[in-house]
Amino acid sequence: MRILTLILVLLIAAIQYPLWVGKGSWLSVWKIDAELGKQQQANKQLETRNASLAAEVRDLKTGYDAIEERARNELGMIKQDEVFFQILDKPSLPLASPLPPADNKPATAEKPAAPASTVAPQ
């Protein structure tokens, strides 16, 4: 009787092995299901991008507003009889150094002495 029970348990284990570990097993189904979810999410992002590109192409084919906007922004074009103003940011002033000079002498703005002239002024 024990041998028959052991044989039946081994047969059940042999039948269950492909279900859990072999080709087409639950483990591989779970992996493929996770990959499928990732791919579906990537497809949704690509569909959104394609829809926006299709709308942009449609705008470029039908209306002049999109073409004008691109010409102004990307190419810097202006209409005839239009005046272009470019506003530049003013450069910032360099910050004064809070540290004293390295030679420990006070910083002074002394003018060098003029050399003595040998020619008398007239």
C-alpha positions in Angstrom: 0.0 0.0 0.0 2.8 2.4 0.8 4.5 1.8 -2.5 1.2 2.5 -4.4 0.8 5.8 -2.5 4.4 6.8 -3.2 3.9 6.0 -6.9 0.7 8.0 -7.0 2.4 11.0 -5.3 5.2 10.8 -7.8 2.8 10.7 -10.7 0.9 13.7 -9.4 4.2 15.6 -9.0 5.2 14.7 -12.5 1.9 16.0 -13.8 2.2 19.2 -11.8 5.8 19.9 -12.8 5.0 21.4 -16.3 2.2 23.4 -14.8 4.5 25.3 -12.4 8.0 25.1 -14.0 7.9 24.0 -17.6 7.1 25.7 -20.9 3.8 27.5 -20.6 3.8 27.4 -16.8 2.2 29.8 -14.4 5.6 31.5 -13.8 6.1 32.3 -17.5 2.5 33.4 -17.8 3.0 35.9 -14.9 6.2 37.2 -16.5 4.5 37.6 -19.9 1.6 39.3 -18.2 3.9 41.9 -16.6 5.7 42.5 -19.9 2.3 42.9 -21.6 1.3 45.6 -19.0 4.5 47.5 -19.6 4.1 47.3 -23.4 0.5 48.5 -23.2 1.5 51.5 -21.1 4.3 52.3 -23.7 1.7 52.0 -26.5 -0.6 54.4 -24.7 2.2 57.0 -24.5 3.1 56.5 -28.2 -0.6 56.8 -29.2 -0.8 60.1 -27.3 2.3 61.4 -29.0 1.0 60.2 -32.4 -2.3 62.0 -31.8 -0.5 65.3 -31.0 1.7 65.0 -34.1 -1.3 64.2 -36.3 -3.0 67.3 -34.9 0.0 69.4 -35.7 0.2 68.0 -39.2 -3.5 68.8 -39.7 -3.0 72.3 -38.5 0.0 72.8 -40.8 -2.0 71.5 -43.8 -5.2 73.5 -43.2 -4.4 76.7 -41.4 -1.8 79.5 -41.8 -1.8 80.3 -38.1 0.4 77.3 -37.2 2.8 78.0 -40.1 3.1 81.6 -39.1 3.8 80.6 -35.5 6.5 78.3 -36.5 8.1 80.9 -38.9 8.1 83.5 -36.1 9.4 81.2 -33.3 11.8 78.9 -35.0 13.0 81.0 -38.0 12.7 84.5 -36.5 10.7 85.8 -39.4 8.5 88.9 -39.3 5.7 90.2 -41.5 6.2 92.9 -44.0 5.8 96.5 -42.5 6.3 95.0 -39.0 8.9 96.4 -36.6 11.0 93.9 -34.6 12.1 94.8 -31.1 14.6 92.6 -29.2 14.9 93.2 -25.5 18.1 92.0 -23.9 18.6 91.5 -20.2 21.1 93.9 -18.7 24.3 92.1 -17.5 24.6 91.8 -13.8 27.4 93.5 -12.0 30.2 91.4 -10.6 30.0 91.0 -6.9 32.8 92.5 -4.8 35.0 90.0 -3.0 34.4 89.9 0.8 37.8 88.6 1.5 40.8 91.0 2.1 43.8 90.9 -0.2 46.2 88.0 0.4 49.2 90.3 1.4 47.3 91.7 4.4 47.8 95.3 3.2 44.8 97.6 3.1 43.5 98.1 -0.4 44.0 101.8 -1.4 43.6 103.6 -4.6 46.9 105.5 -4.6 48.1 107.1 -7.8 51.8 106.4 -8.6 53.9 109.5 -8.3 54.6 111.3 -11.5 58.3 111.2 -12.6 60.1 114.4 -12.2 60.3 116.3 -15.4 63.6 117.9 -16.6 61.8 120.2 -19.0 60.6 123.4 -17.4 57.1 124.4 -18.3 56.8 127.6 -20.4 
